[in-house]
Amino acid sequence: MSNEISSRQLTDLAEKIYSHLSRDVISQGLDYNKNNRVNQIEFKDSIIYSVVNGANLYSIKINLNDFAQSTCTCQEKTYCKHIAATFFCIYARHYSPESNARAKQPPPKKIAGSHKKIDSIAQPGPEGLVEVWFSIFEREYGQAYRFVKQYFKPFVDHEYYNHFYKVYDEFKKKVNVYCNNWPLEFQNLYQTYANLYILTHLEDASQKYDKIRWEYYIIEGYEKDLIGNLPTALNFDHLDKFMPLLQNAMDIIRKRLFQKNSPLFNWLLIYRCMYSILGHDPQWVHNETTFLEEIMREADKNHRHFYNATIALAHYRFQSGLTNEALIILQQLNNPRLVDLHYYLDFFYTSEQWNTLYQWLNWLIMRMENNQDSLGEIFDYCVAAMEKSHDAEKFVQILKSGLPQSLEHYATILLHARRHQEWAELRACYWSASDEEVIEKEADLVKSREPIALIPIYHQWVLRLIEERNRRSYQNAVKILKKLRSIYKEQKMIHSWNVYISQLAARYTRMRAFQEELQKGGLIHHDHKTH
C-alpha cells in the first residue's frame, strides 16, 4: 500500500475538485480540514480512502482515474464537503508547512468601496448605473481571484490560463445573478459591461505571460460571450436613452483596440460589432470616422494601429453601402488577414454579388501569395462562386492565376465541368508523386465518363514510375499499364496498344527487373511479343 500521491495526480485532483464542487462546498471542506476532522487516509490502486468526522463518521473514496466515481457515505453521496476536506488534508501534507501557514492567514481585506453588501440592484435607468455596476464587478472579481488563488494557485502556476478561466467562470457566475429578472435588452447592457470588465482585467493580468500558450478556443469563447450579449435588441427609444452608456462601452473597446500592449482578445472584431448598435447615429459615425482617419495619418503603415484603423474605417464604409470605397481603403494594407474579411466575402456570396466578390478575391490573391492557408480559403470561395454564378469563367481565371497553389481546386472544377482533357493536361503539367493517390481517385471518375482522356496521363505516369528504377515502381507501372490496355481495348485501339507496349519494352530492354515484371503481368512474352 502506497502513502504517496504524485504532484501530477494532485494537480489533476485540484482541477476536478474545482470543476465539480461548488464554492460553498469547497469552503466547508477547508474548514473541516482546519478542524482536523479527516483521518485514516490511505492510497491504493489510484484510490484515496479516508474517514471524515462530521455529524457521523463518513467513509470516502476518491478515484484518481475517474473522479466521477468518487463516493461518500453521507447523504450527498458524492461531490461533498467530506471529499473536499480529504483533498485539503492531502494538500496540506504535500505542501506543508507553507500551505498550512497560508490556510491559517486571516481573511483578506475587503476591497475599498465594497463594505456595503449589495444583494440586488434596480433595473437600469439612464443615470447612475455604471458606478454601481463597477462596484459589484470590482468586489466579485476580487473575491473570485482570491478564491482561485488561495485554493488552487499552487497547482496551476505553470498553467496560468487555467487559473484565469477559473476566475472568469467564478466572476460570471456571481455577477449574472443580479440581472436574472431584468428584461433581455437590459440584461444585455449590464452583461456587456460585465464582460468588458472581466476581459480587460484578464488581459492586463496576462501581459507577463506568453500568450501563445493560451488555448484559442477559450479566448474565442470569451469573445463570443461578449458579442452575443451586446444590446442589439435595444429599440430606438432606448438607444437614445442609453447612448451615454453605449458610448462609454465603446470608449473601453476603442482604448483596448489601440492600446500599446499586444492584445489577448480580438478587439477589432468587437469594435466592428458595436457599429450595429451605434451606427444609426450620424454624428457618432462622423466622430468615429474622423478619429480613425487621424490614426491612419499618424501611424506607420506596418503598425498594428494602422491596420486596425484601416479595417474599422473600411467596415464603416461597407455598412454605409459604399463597397467600392471600402475596397479602396483596404488596398492600403500590405498584409490583410483573411479572417478579418470573411464577413464581407460571405455577404457578397450569399447576396450573389459576383462582380464585387470577384474584385475582392482578385485583390486578395495578390496579397496572399505567400500564405497557403489563406490562398486555400480564397480558392474555396472561387469554387463555391463558380457553382452558382452565371459568369463562372472569371473565377476560373483566378484559379489559373493561382497555380500551382490552386492545383487541387482547379482540378476539382475541371472534373465538375467534365473538362477531362484539360484536367489530364493540368495533372500532367503539375505532376507530383505526392499527388498520385489523389490522381488515381480522380482517374477512376474520368474512366467512368471519358476513358480515352486518361491515355496521355497514364503514359506519363508509367514513364515516371519506370524512371524510379526499383522493383516496387516497376510493379506499380505494370498496374497502370494494365489499366491502359483495358482502355485501348474498350476504344477498339488494339493495334495502337500493341505498338505502344512493344516500343516501351524495347526502350527499356536493358532493365531486366522491369522486363520480368512485364512478363509476370502478361504484357509481353520472352520474345517481346505483346498481349
N, C-alpha and C positions, 0 to 999 in steps of 0.2 A: 504494500500500500504506500503510495507516494504522498508526501506532505508539501509538495511544491506545485505551484502554478506558474507557467511561464509569463513573461511580460506581454508576449503577443496574445496569449489567452486572456490575460487580464484586460488588455486594451479592447479586445473583441467583446468581452463581457460588459465593459463600461458602455460600449456602443449599444448593446442590447438593452441594458438597464435604462438608458436614457430614452431609447426608441419606444419601449413597451410600457414603461411605468410612468404614471403621472408625476407632476412636480410635487404634489402633496404627499404622495406615497413615498417618494424618494426622501423627502424631508423627514417623514416619520421613521423611515428606516435608519437615517443618520442618527436620529435621537435614540433609537433602540440600541444602536451600536455604542453610542456615548455612554449609555447607562449599563453597558456590559451585559446585555441580555442574550448575546449569542455565545454558544459554547458547543463543544463536541464537533468541531469542523474536521472533516476527513475528505480525502480525494481518492477516487478510484475509477479507472477507466473513463476518464473525461467527465465524471460526475462529481459534484461537490455535495456532500451530505453535511447537514448541521441540525442543531436543535435550538430553537429560539423560545425564550421565556416571555410569553405575552399574557393574555388572560388565562391561557393554559400553556402547556408545553407543546410546541408545534415542530413537526419534522419537515425538513426542507430538502429537496433535491434540485440542484441546478445543473442542467445538461449543457455542457460547454459546446457540444457539437450541434445541438438543436435546442436553442433557448425556449422555443415554443413548448417543448416537452417538460419544462421545469414545473415542479409541483410543490404545494404546501398543504398541510393537513388542516389549515384554518378554513373558514367558510368561503374565503375568496378563491381558494384552490390554486391560484397562480397569480403572477404579477402583483404580489402583495408586499406590504412593508417588511415582512419577515424575510423574504427573498432579498429585498433591498438592504436590510440590516446585515445579512450574511455577506453580501458583496462588500459593504463598507468595512466589515470586520477583516476580510481578506485584504482589502485595500490598505487598511491601517498597518497590518502586519508586513505587507510587502514594501511599504514606503516609510515605515517607522524609522526615526521618531518625527521627522519633519511633517509627515501627513497628520499625525496626531496633534502636533502643535497647531497646525493650520486649522484643524477641525475645532480646536478649543478657543480660537480667536473670537472676540466679541463681534456681534453683528456689525456689518459695515454701516458707516454713517449714511444717513439719508441724503439724497440729492437736494441741493438747495432749491427751495420752492416747492418741495413735494411733501411738506409737513401736513398739508390738508388732504384728507382722504377723499378721493373722487370716485364714487361708486357709479355714477351715471352723469351724462351731460345732456343738455337740451338739444332738441332738433336744431340744426344750424340755421342761423339767420345771417343777415348781411354784415353785421358788425360784431366785433369782439370774439371771433371764433379761433383764429389761429393761435393766439396766446394760450387759450385753454387747451386746445388740441396738443400743442407742443409741450405743455407742462405734463400732459399724460404720456406723450411719446417719450419724453426725457426720463420720466420715472420708470416706465415699463422697460425701456431699453436698458437703463442702468441695472434694474433688477434681473432682467434676462441675462445680461452679460456677466454679472457677478455670480448668478446661479450656475451657469455653464462653466465659468472659470473655476469656481470653488470646487465643484463636484467632478469635473471631467478634464480640466486643462492638463493635469499630469499625463494623461493618456493621448492627447491629441495635439500637443505642441508640434509634433513632427508632421501632422496633417491638419494645418491651421484652417483649411477650408471646411473641414468637418466641424471645427469649433464655430465658425461663422454661420454655417447653415443651421446649427442648433440655436444660436442666438436669434437668427431670422425667424425660425419656426416658433420659438417661445414668445418673441415680441408680437408677431402677427396674431397668435392665439389670444394674447391678452388684450391688445388694443381693439380688435374687431368686436369684442363683447359690447363695447359702449354704443355701437351704432346698429345693433341687430334689428331693432324695431323701427328704424327710420325708413322712409320711402327710398326706393332704389337709387334715384338720382342723387339724393343727399348722402346716402351711404358711399356712393362712388366718389363724391367730392371729398369726404372725410378719408376714405381709404387711399385716394390719390396722395394726399399729404402724408399719410402713414407710410405708404410705400416709398415716397421720396425721402422721408426721414431715415428709414432703415437702410435704403440703398446708399445714400450719401455717407452714412456712418460706417457701413461695411467697407465702402470704397476707401474711405480715409484710413480705416484700420488695416486695410490690405496693402497699403503703399510700401510697407517694408518687406513684403514677401514677393516671391517670383510668381507673377500672375499666370504664367504658362501652366502651372500645376493645377489651377482651378479647373474643375470639371465643367465643360462647356454647357452641358445640359442644365446644370444648376443655375449658372448665370442667365441663360436664356429663359429658364423658368421664372426667375425673379422679374426679368424684363416683361415677359408676357403677363405676369400678375399685375404689374403696374399699368401696362397698356390696356389690359382687359377691364381695369377698374376706372379708367378715365371717364369723367362725367359727360359722355357724349349724348346722354339721354336728356340733358337739361333743355327745356324749351326756351324760346327767345326771351320770355319774361324773366325767367330765372337766370339766363345768361347775362342780361343787363344787370340784374340784381347782384350777381356774384362775380361780375367781371373783375373787381379788385382781387378777389381770392384766386381766380384763374390766372390773372397776370402775375400774381405773386408766385404761383406754382411754376409758371413759365420762366420767371426770373431764376428760380432754383435750377431748372433744367438747363437754361442758357449758360449759367455760370459753370455748370458741370461740363457742358459741351465744349466750352472754350477755356477750360482750366489748364494750368501749366503742367500738371502731372498727367501721366498716361492713364486713361480711364480704364476702369474694370468693366463698366457696363456700356451698352450701345446707346449713348445719349443722343446720337444723331437720329436714330430711329424714333426714340421717344419724343424728341423735339419736333420731328415732322408730323407725328401723330397728333400733337397738340393743335396743328393747323385746322384739323377737322372741327375743333371746338371754337377757336378764336378767329378763324379765317373769315367769318362773316362780317367782321368789324373793319371797314376800310381804313380807318385811322390806325388801328393796330397793325394791319398789314403794311401800311406805308412806313410806320416807325420801324418795324422789324426789318423791312427791306432795306431801309437806309442803314441800319446797323450792320447788316450782312455785307452790303456793298462796301462799307468802310473797312470791315475786316479784310475783304478781298484786296482792297487797295494797299493795305498796310502790311499784310502777311506775305512771307515768301511763298512762292508757288509750290514748293515742295513741303511746306509745313502743314501739319495736321489741321491747323485752324483755317487755312485757305481751303483745304479740301472740304471741311465741314460746312463752311460758309457757302461754297460753290454748290454743293449738293442741296443744302437747305434753300438757297435762292432759286435754284432750278425747280425745286419742289413747289415753291410758291407760284412760279410762272406756270408750271404744269397744272396746278389746281385752279388757276385762273383761266385755263383753256388755251394758254399760249405755248403750245407744244414746241413749235419751231424755236421760239426764244429760249425755252428750257434746254433744248439740244445745243444751241449756240453757247449758252453758259457752260454746259458740261464739257464742251470741246476744249475748254481751257485746262482741263485736268490731264496730266500726263499718264497717270496710272489709276483710272477709276476702278472701284471694286464692284464686281458684278452683283454682289449681294445687296448693294445699295440701290441697284437699278431694277431689280426683279419686279417691283411694284408697277413700274411704268411699262415694262415689256409685257407683263401679264395683262395689263389693261389694254394695250394695243392688240394683243392676240384675242382676248375674249370679245372685244368690241369690233374685231375684224378690220382694224385699220392697217391694212397690209403695207401700204406705201410708207406710212410712218414707221411701222415695225422694221421694214427693210432699211430705212435710213439710219435708224438707231443701231441695228445689228451691223450694218456695213461700217459704221464709225467704230463700233466696239471691237470688231475683229482686228482692226489696225492697232488698237491699243492693247490687245490681249495676246499678241503673237508669242509671248514668252510664258504664258500662263496656260498650261494644258487643261487644267480643270475648268477654268473659265471658258476656254475655247470650246470644250465639250458641251457646256451649257448653251453657248451661242448656237452651236450646230444642232442641238436639240430643238431650239426654237425654230430654226430653219426647216427641219424635218416636219415639225408639227404644222408650220405655216403652209408648207407645200401640199399637205394633205387637204387643206381647206381653201386655200387661195385659188382664185381663177388665173392668177399670174404667177405660177409657181417657178417659172424659169429664172426670175431674179434671185430667188433664194438658192436655186441650183448654182448660180454664179458665185454666191458667197461660199458655198461648199467647195467649188472648184478653186477659188482663190485661197482657200484654207488648206489645200493639200500640201503635204501628206497628213497633216494633223486631222483632217476631216475624212480620212480614208474610210473608216467604218461607217460613218454616217452617209457618205456619198454612195458607197456600195449598197447600203440598205435602200436608199432612194431608187437607185437604178433597178434593183430587183423588184421593188414595189411597182415600178413603172413598166416592168417586163422589158427593159432595155438590156437584154442579156449580152449582146455583142459588146456594148460599151462597158458592161460590168467585167467581162472577160479581159478587155483591154486594160481596164483600170487595175485589176488584180495582177495582171502580167507586168504592168509598168512599175507597180509599187510592191513587188513580191517580197515577203519576209518569211523566213522559216517559222517564226513565232506565230504567224497568222494561218498556218496550214490547217489547223483544226477547224478554224472558222471557215476557211475557204472550202474545206471538204463538206461542211454542212450546207453552205450556200450552193455548192456544185450539185448536191443531191436535189435541191429545189430546181435548179436550172435544167437538170436532166429530165425532170418530170414535165418540163414545159417546152424547152427548145434544146435538146441534147447536142445538136450539131455545134452550138455556140461553145461547147466545152472542149472541142478538139484542139484549138490553139493553146489554151491554158494547160491542158493535160500534156501536150507535147513539151511545153516549157517545164512543167513540174517534173516530168520524167528525166529530162536533162539535168536539172538541178540535183535530183537525188543521185543520179549516176556519178556526178562530179564530186559527191561527198566521199566516194571511194571506200566504202566499207560494206560488209555483208548485210548489215541491217538496212542500209539505204538501198541496196540492190533489191532486197526483198520488197521494200515499200514501192520501188519503181515498178516491179512486176505487178503489184496490186493495181497501180494506176494504169499500166498497160492493158490489163485485163478489162478495166472499165472502158478504155479506149476501143479495144477490139469489139466490145459489145455495142458501142455507139456506131462504129463503122458498119457492123453487120445490120443494125437497125436501119441505117440510112442507105443500105444496099451499096456500100462502097468497099466491097471485099478486095477488089484489085488495089485500091489505094492503100488499104491496110497492109496487104502483102508487100507492097513496095516500101512502105514506111518501116515495117518491122525488119525487113531484110537490110535496108540501109542502116538502121540503128545497130543491128547485130554486127554488121560489117565494120561500122565506125569504131566499135569498142571490142574488136576481135581479140585484142591482147589482154583484156580484163577477164581472166579465167573465172574468177568468182561470179562476175556478172553473167558470163555465158552459162555457167552452171545454173544460176537462178532462172534464166530464161528457159532452159531445158526443163527444170523442175516444174516451172509454171506451164509447161506445154505450149510455149510460144514459138519455139524453134526445135528442130531435130539436131542431131550431132552434125549433120552436113549443112546446117543453117537453113534448111527448108522450113518455111513458116507454116503456122497453123492458124 
